[in-house]
Amino acid sequence: MTTDAEMITRTRVPELEEMLGKKLEVLDDGFIRVIDYMGSDASIVQAARVSYGAGTKKVSQDRGLIRYLLRNRHTTPFEMCELKLHVRVPMDCWRQWIRHRTANVNEYSTRYSVAIDSLRTTKPDEWRLQSDLNKQGSQGTLAQETGESLTKAEAEFHQTCRDVYEERLAKGIAREQARKDLPLGTYTEAYWKIDLHNLLHFLNLRMDSHAQYEIREYAGIIGREIVAKWVPITWEAFNDYRSNSMNLSHQEVRLISVLIKGDQDKALTEAKEMGWLLEKDGVWKPGREAKEIIPKLEQLGLVSPW
């Protein structure tokens, strides 16, 4: 009996095989575990060439193709790779995480099971202050001596909430109602499966310095400890063309081209015309976009004119 079926061996990455099921600790009681994965760098090359072959015979050629694909935003070959994780994460952090709707998720249910008896706690020197520039971000930390009282109050609050929750359960209150006053710092768990293209988008946003500290910790471990071992060529290209690159708007290019020529006065004029500088009481002050370009100028060795 003959068949046209071709024998295909499942792709295995030894570095990731060694990690399967092992906990990577995050924060005070969180973790990430690799449950399963599909594909590798070779799978991306294979998909790009639409063949069952192993790709090219030279790693350098595969590397060149992957870098070309990522550089030019050809996304579908990266969708051929998938990663499934088991994560334990504070609920407030999970709310941001779950906004990435490109994954398949199954979360621990507190309607069905008793809530996990673990909460994200804050050390006295970890209380972050509100940012002056970013309404949803933080900047700097509170003095430790002041933070000590907040940490103490947090511990007492957490214990009270847990006691109330467990009292409700003991009196037969339904779990779906008993849970309603649990703090957002309560840990939850979930299985999270996502393809590599969307995972890289997640990492690009959540590893960024503007992302909340807690989710940056998770994203950093997923990227540096998991993705870097799973698809090292893709990870290298991601860092070169996404994570460590610089995105410039048309207006920013206009301004930078003027600054390169050393014309500070024209740069100020351009900024006013673009609405980047705002006049108040006869004084021109930088708006949000003018402030946001400053780190980019510094990276390019240029000096801001404001």
Summary of the structure (lengths in Angstrom):
residues: 306
radius of gyration: 24.7
end to end distance: 79.0
largest distance: 89.5
contacts: 837
relative contact order: 0.13
helix: 48%
strand: 17%
